[in-house]
Amino acid sequence: MRAFEYVKPTTVAEVIRELGRSWEEARILAGGTDLLGELKEGIIAPQKVVNLKGVANLKYIRFSEKDGLRLGALTTLSEIEAHPVVRQRYTALAEAAGAVATPQIRNIGTIGGNLCQRPRCWYYRDENTRCLKKGGPICFAYNGENKFHAILGGGPCYIVHPSDCAPALIAFRASVTLVSPRGQRSVPLEEFFVLPSRRLDHETILEPDEVLTEIQVPAPSPNTRSTYLKFRERDSFDFAVVGAAVVMRLRGDVCEDVRIVLSGVAPIPWRSPEAEAVLKGKRVTADLAEQAAKAAVAKAQPLAQNAYKVPLAQAIVKQAILKTVSQSKG
């Protein structure tokens, strides 16, 4: 790990002044669970690390019916998981936060960092491999070890997005606030993430001199239910092999509105309008849930070693739909 300058500003304005115009100049430290790994593994070597933890007004959970849920970027995953309003009104988000890693990591990992974390692809994480994402000539996963890689939206790089919270937040129509020297902008979270075909050097629209400060989530409509389900290789802690967030507004067992977002299957949290269209306006049964689940993976293009993800994703989506509907009967 190369030496770097360490700074700990106390305001967002100071943070912005410390950031540079390139990723090599400065990187932001929040919880540190991802950044420190990248530094130690030699994947990145910034000249400066800017610690956000000195900015006191970036850690909060606020809720009102008018403004919905507001999360400061430094709010920890364990705080989100345990918050009574989140658990009751935004169940999928609480479940997603609780599905991340271990309690120790959730105690220090932040929601901002969870959304902005880098991919876990073993080629990207190997300091001796210059893959396409790191400026190399090819994506080694395409013809290599691709058991955990993308089946949707891949190419020319086949990473999968690692966040559990992002699919749940997108399903709830969340937005994020981004601040830079050019001012402040609010962006729907669904538009925050970008495919490798659009941008290879990063997985979001964030610029090097920009920081995510807040997540806003509208108040759910009455009769809205939600869940997040995740399959992982190790039950104790692991990233999602496949996951699904479902947020549904119900009238009895009729679906009036729904958003379905998958994790572990694409370079971004993968929303499925095709699956949503199957459900909207209809009475949700096991057969209909299965049709929606098939629609969610109908366009999948698995690689040599990850075709198993197609039936697995189908099963997870169906289970999440039926679990969401069952909550309205409890």
N, C-alpha and C positions, 0 to 999 in steps of 0.2 A: 504494500500500500504506500503510495507516494504521500509526502508531506503536503498539508494544505493549511490555509488560513481558516480559523474558526471564529465566527462572529455570532453574537446573540442579541439581536435587536429587540426592542421592547414595543414597537409599534409597527403596523403594517406599512406605513410610509417609510420607515427605516429599512424594513425588509426589501421593499422595492428598490431602494437606493443601493442596497448591497448586491442585488442580482445583476448579472451581466447580460450581454447580448448573445451569448452562445452557451451551450450546455457544458462546455469545457471550462468556462469561467467560474460558474457557481452552481451548486445544487442545494435544494432545500431539505432540511432535516425536520421531521415531525416526530413520529414515534421512533423511527430509526430501524424498524424491523426489516425493512427491505434495503434502504440506502446503505446501511452499515455492511450488509452482505455484499452488495455490489462493490463497495470500496475495498473490502478485505479480499475479495476474489479477483481484484484487478480489472473488473469490467469497465469501470469508470475511474477517472483521475482528475477531478475538478481542482481548480486553483483555490476555491473557497467553499466552505460549507456554512450555510446560513440556518441557524437553529431557530425554529418558530416558537419554541416553548417559552420564550421570554415574553411573548405577546399575550397578555392576560385576557384580552377580550375575544379570543378565538375559541374558547371552550365553554359551550353552553348548549342546553336543550330548552327550547321555548315552543309553546303551543297555544294557539287560539283558533277559534272557528273561522275567524276572518282571514288570518294570515297562514293558517296551517302550521306545519312543523318546521322549525328552523334549527339547524345543527351547525354549531361552529366547527370549523375544520379540525380543531384539535380535540374535539370530543372523542373519548375513547370508545372502543367497540363494546367494552363491558358496561359502560354507562348507558349506551343505547340499548343493549340487550335487556338491562334491568329496569329501564324507565317504564312506569306504569302506563303512561299514555301511548308510548310506542308499542308496548305489548298488547294493549287493547285495540288501538285504532290502526296501527301499522304492523300487524302481526308478522307479515312476511319479512319485514325489515328486522324485527327483533330476532326472528329465527335465523335470518342470514347472518346477523352479527354474532349470534351464539354459535354458529357453525364454523367460524373462523378459528383455525389452529387450536391453541390451548388457552386456558384461563390466564396464564402468565402473559402470553402475547396479546390477548384481548385487553388486558389491563394497561398496556402501554401503546398498543396499536391504535391509530387515530382513523376517523372516518375519511378525512382528506387523504391520508396516506394510503388507505385501502383502495380508494378510487384511482389513485395515481400510480400504484405500484407497477413495476415492470414485469414482463413475462417470465415464467419459470422454465421455459424451454431449455433443455440441457445443453444444447449447442450454443445458445445465447449466453448461458451462465458459465460456460467453459472459457476461461481466460485465454486458452491456447487456440481456440477456434474462431476464426474470423468469418462469421456467417454473414448472410445478406443483411440482417438487421444491424450489424456492426460495421457495415461498409464493405463486406466481402462480396465475392462474385455470385454465390448461390445460397439457397436455403437447403442446408444439409438434411433437414428433416424430410424433405420431399421424397428422396430415395433412400433415406436412412432409417434411424429409429424413430418411428412416428406414432407409437402406441397411444400417446396422450394428446396428439395434435388435432388440428381443426378438421371438421367434417363439413362445415358450412363457412362460406365467406373467405376461405383461404386463398392464398396466392397474391404475390409471388412468395410470401412468407406465410408459414402455417402455424404460428403461435396460437394459443388460446388465452383469452383474457382471464386473469386469476382471481378477480374480486367476486366474493359472494354477495356483498351489499349492493353492488352496482345493478344487478338484474332486478332486485327487489325495488330499489329506488326508481329505476326506469319504469317499472310496472306501475308505480304510484305517481308517475308524471313529474318527477323531481326536476329541479333546475339547480344550477350552481352559479355562484358569483365568482368572477375572476377579476383580479386587480393587477394593473401594470402601470408603467409610467404614462401610458396613453389614456388611463382612466379606468373605469369599472364597466364590466359587461355581465349580463345575465344570459346564460345559455341553457337550453333544455339538456338534461343529462344524456338523453338519447343522441344528441348531436355533439356531445363532448368527446366521445370515443370515435376513432377513425380506423378504417381498414388499412392494411399494409399496401394495398393497391393505390391508396391515396397518399399515405405518408409512411415511410419506412423507418425514419429515425426516432419516432415516438409513437405512442399509442393513443394520444389525445390531441386536442387542438391547442393545448398549452404551449405558450412560447417561453423561451428561456428566462425572460424577465417578468414572468407572470406567475401569480400565486392564487390558488383556490382558497377562498376565505369562508364560504358558507354554502350549505345545501338547503334549499327550500322545497318543501313537499306540501302540496295542497291538502286541505282537510278532505278526507274521503267522504263520498256521498253516503247518506243513510243506506243501510242494508248492504254495505260493502264488506266482503270477507277476503282473506288473503292467506297465502302460505308460501314457504320456500322449502323445497326438498333438495337434498344433495346426496349423490352417491360418491364415495371416496374409497380408495383402496385400503387405507388404514382408518378404522373407526375412531381411534384416539385423536388423531389430528392429520389433516391432509387437505390439499386443494381439491376442488371438485373435478371428478372425472366427467360427470354430467350433473347438472342441477337445473331446477326450474322454479321461477317465481310466477305465481298466479294471483292476480288481483281482480275480483269479480263483484259486480253489483247484481244482486239477485232480487227477484220478486217471487217468493216461494222457492221453487227449484227451477225457475225460468231465468236464464242469463240475459240481463238487460244490457250489460256492458262488461268487457273483459280485456285484460292485457296479459300476455304471456311472454316471458323473457327467459331465455335459456342461458346457462353458464357452462363453461368447460367444453364448448363445442365449436367456438369461433374466435377470431381475433378480437372481437368486441362482444359485449353482452348482446345476445342475439334475440331480438324481438320477432315474434311470428304472427304477422297479420293473417296468414293463411289459417292457422289454428284458431285464432280469435273469430274469424269469419264463420267457421263451422259452428261455433257455440252461440253467437249473438242471436237473441230473439227466440231461442229454443229451450225446451225443457231438457235439463242436463241429466242424461242417463249414462250408464257404463258404456253402452254402445256408442253414444255420441262423443263421450270423452275419448274413446279409442279412435274414432274418426279424426278428432281434433289432433290427437297425438301423432297420428300418421301424417297429417298435413304439416305438422311442425318439422318433420324430417324428410318430407317428400323431395326436397331439392338437395339433400345431402350428397356429397361427393367424397366418400372416405378414401383414405390412403391405404397403403398395403397392409398396415398392422392395426388400423383402428376402425374397421367396419363394425366391430362389436358395439361401438357407440350409437349406432343407428337404432337397433332395438332397445338398447338401454335408455336412450333419450326418450324414445316413444313410451316406455314403461313409466319413466319418471314424470313425464308430462301428464299422462293419464292419471297417475296416482295423485299428483298435485291438484288436478282439476276436481277429482272426486273428494279429496280431503277438504278443499275449499267449500264445496257445496255442502258437505256434511256439517260444517261449522254452523251453518244457518239453521240446522235442525237441532242443535245442541241446547 
